[in-house]
Every structure is written in structure tokens, then in C-alpha cells.
Amino acid sequence: MAAASPSVFLLMVNGQVESAQFPEYDDLYCKYCFVYGQDWAPTAGLEEGISQIASKSQDVRQALVWNFPIDVTFKSTNPYGWPQIVLSVYGPDVFGNDVVRGYGAVHVPFSPGRHKRTIPMFVPESTSTLQKFTSWFMGRRPEYTDPKVVAQGEGREVTRVRSQGFVTLLFNVVTKDMKKLGYDTGPVDTQGVLGPSLSQSNLQ
């Protein structure tokens, strides 16, 4: 008897939020969460996490090293809404209040293999000098009530932001049954280069 053809494919992701470069700041920690389409569902692992606080290294790089693990498995019937990981970095201001130091997001790589991604981070800006001073004095900097909006396009065009820092992620990606469902993810990627067959426009 022939085996039944699969109705879903699996995407298995592990790796780590490796390190960050924030030259102006120290003693930072990172939160992550995944954003994905309605046809996707997590089947194992953790969808979100929060790291330990890291201090800058004493060498010339002055890197903040977290090496915080990521491990999650998704199932889906199509690649629309391919998962994105959203990062939020926080740290103390001069008054000791925890304030956001950066937001960023990137799609999980869709080629199986080992991938390294460096994500440029940004922070929302106050719209006026008075608001900027007030938020600094009160210790309440502009931030998103839900960090997941970083992975979406709606309303982003009216938000004033400023680039600030970089975070490096390491992914190990395994897919199962994608070819059986007619999806070609290209050759195994070991250099962090996106495969050629699925375009980013299909993943939004």
C-alpha cells in the first residue's frame, strides 16, 4: 500500500541570539518572539524568550554576548506568512529605568542549513524636542505596546525612527516534506546565502 502524501510541511529552527553591537550602551538584555501567518502553527519549542543581562566585552569589539538559544518547530500548508523573528533590546537609562534600545526583525531563512544574520536595530523617536526632553526626564521613552508590529507594514510609514545598533543571530534550519508538497527551497545553504527558488515576495 502506498504511503499517504503529506498534507503539511515542517520547519524546524534552532540556533541562538548570538551577540549585539550597541556602542553607546551597556548591560542590555534581549527579548524575542515569532510572528507568522494564519496557516502556520507551532508544534514544539518556545515562541518567545528573554535573555540574561550582558555587559560589553573588554576587547576592542565591545560586543554584548548573549548566546541565547532558539528552538522552535512550525507546521504549515503553504509558505505565505513565513515566520519572522522579532527582537527587542532593553537596558537601563541614567535613572535606572529599563528602556528600549532597539527593535528589529528578520525572516527565518528558508533554505535548510546554517545561517548567520546581522539585523540593524532601530528605536522610535519623539516627534518634538519637548516630547523628547519630557520622555527622557520621566524615564518613559517612546516604544511599541506590541513589538510584533515591527514585523508588519501597517502604520509603519507614520512612525519616526532612528537606527541604533546591530544584533547577530545564528540559525540552523531543517525542513520536512516541502518538496513532496511541490516547494523547492534550493540547495542546502551553508554560507548564509538565500536559496534561489523562493522569492521574499512570496513570504510576506
C-alpha positions in Angstrom: 0.0 0.0 0.0 1.4 3.4 -1.0 2.0 5.8 1.9 -0.4 8.8 2.1 1.1 12.0 0.8 1.7 14.6 3.5 -0.7 17.5 3.9 1.7 19.8 5.8 5.4 20.6 5.9 7.5 21.2 8.9 10.0 24.0 9.6 12.5 23.2 12.4 14.6 26.1 13.6 17.3 26.2 16.3 20.2 28.4 16.9 20.9 31.4 19.1 20.7 35.2 19.6 24.4 35.4 19.5 25.6 39.0 20.2 25.0 42.7 19.7 26.8 45.9 19.0 25.4 48.9 20.8 28.5 51.2 21.2 26.6 53.8 23.4 25.0 51.3 25.8 25.9 48.6 28.3 24.1 46.0 30.5 21.5 45.1 27.9 19.1 42.1 27.6 17.1 40.8 24.6 13.5 39.6 24.1 12.5 37.6 21.1 9.1 36.4 19.7 8.0 34.9 16.4 5.4 36.3 14.0 3.8 34.1 11.4 0.8 33.8 9.1 -2.6 32.2 9.9 -1.7 29.0 8.1 1.2 28.4 10.4 1.2 26.7 13.9 4.0 26.0 16.3 4.2 22.3 17.2 7.2 22.2 19.6 9.7 24.6 21.3 9.3 28.1 22.5 7.8 31.0 20.6 9.3 33.7 22.8 12.1 34.2 25.3 14.1 36.7 27.3 17.8 36.6 27.7 20.2 37.3 30.6 21.7 40.8 31.0 25.1 41.0 29.2 27.9 43.5 29.7 30.3 44.7 27.0 33.4 42.5 26.3 36.7 44.0 27.4 38.3 43.7 23.9 38.2 46.2 21.0 34.9 44.8 19.7 33.0 45.7 22.9 30.4 43.1 22.0 27.4 42.2 24.1 27.4 38.4 24.1 24.1 36.5 24.9 24.4 33.2 23.1 20.7 32.8 24.0 19.2 29.6 22.5 16.3 29.5 20.0 14.4 26.2 19.4 11.0 26.0 17.7 9.2 23.9 15.2 6.3 25.1 12.9 3.9 23.3 10.6 2.1 24.8 7.6 0.4 24.1 4.3 2.0 26.9 2.3 4.9 29.4 2.7 2.7 32.5 2.9 3.3 34.2 6.2 6.7 32.6 6.6 7.8 33.1 10.2 9.8 36.2 11.3 11.7 36.6 14.5 11.2 39.9 16.2 13.9 41.2 18.6 13.6 43.9 21.3 16.7 45.0 23.2 16.3 46.8 26.6 18.7 48.4 29.1 18.9 51.0 31.9 18.9 54.7 31.3 20.7 57.2 33.6 17.9 56.9 36.1 18.0 53.1 36.2 14.7 52.7 34.3 14.5 49.9 31.7 14.0 51.5 28.3 14.0 50.1 24.8 17.4 50.3 23.0 16.4 48.7 19.7 13.8 46.8 17.7 14.5 44.6 14.7 13.0 41.7 12.7 14.1 39.2 10.0 12.5 36.2 8.3 13.7 32.8 9.3 15.9 31.6 6.4 14.0 29.3 4.1 17.0 27.3 2.8 18.0 24.3 5.0 21.4 24.7 6.6 23.3 27.0 8.8 22.8 30.8 8.5 24.1 33.9 10.2 22.1 37.1 10.1 23.0 40.6 11.3 19.9 42.7 12.0 20.0 46.5 12.0 18.1 47.8 15.0 16.0 51.0 15.4 14.1 52.9 18.1 11.0 55.1 17.8 11.7 58.8 18.1 9.6 61.5 19.8 8.0 64.0 17.3 9.2 67.1 19.1 12.1 68.4 21.2 9.7 69.0 24.1 8.4 65.5 24.0 12.0 64.1 23.7 13.1 66.0 26.8 9.9 65.0 28.7 10.3 61.3 27.9 14.0 61.5 28.9 13.2 63.2 32.2 10.3 60.9 33.1 12.1 57.8 32.0 9.4 56.8 29.6 10.9 56.6 26.1 8.7 56.0 23.0 8.2 52.3 22.5 5.7 49.9 20.8 3.0 48.5 23.0 3.3 45.3 21.0 6.8 44.6 19.5 5.2 42.3 16.8 4.2 45.4 14.8 7.9 45.6 13.8 7.2 42.6 11.5 4.2 44.2 9.9 3.8 47.0 7.5 0.6 48.6 8.6 1.1 52.1 10.1 4.9 52.0 10.0 5.0 54.9 7.5 3.8 57.4 10.1 6.4 56.3 12.7 9.6 58.3 13.1 12.6 56.0 14.0 16.3 56.2 14.4 18.9 53.5 13.6 20.7 52.2 16.6 22.9 49.1 17.0 23.0 45.6 15.4 22.1 42.1 16.7 23.7 38.9 15.2 21.6 35.7 15.0 22.7 32.2 14.2 20.1 29.8 12.6 20.1 26.1 11.9 17.1 25.3 9.6 15.7 21.9 8.7 12.6 21.5 6.6 10.5 18.3 6.1 8.1 17.4 3.3 8.4 20.7 1.4 9.5 19.0 -1.8 6.7 16.5 -1.5 4.2 19.4 -1.5 5.9 21.0 -4.6 8.1 23.6 -2.9 11.7 23.8 -3.9 13.9 25.6 -1.3 17.0 25.3 -3.5 20.3 23.8 -2.5 21.4 23.4 1.2 22.7 26.8 2.4 25.9 26.6 4.5 27.1 30.1 3.8 24.1 32.2 4.9 23.1 33.0 1.3 19.4 32.8 0.5 18.4 30.0 -1.8 17.2 31.0 -5.3 13.8 29.3 -5.7 11.5 31.0 -3.2 11.4 34.8 -3.5 10.9 37.0 -0.5 7.8 38.4 -2.0 6.1 35.0 -1.6 6.8 35.0 2.1 5.1 38.3 3.2 
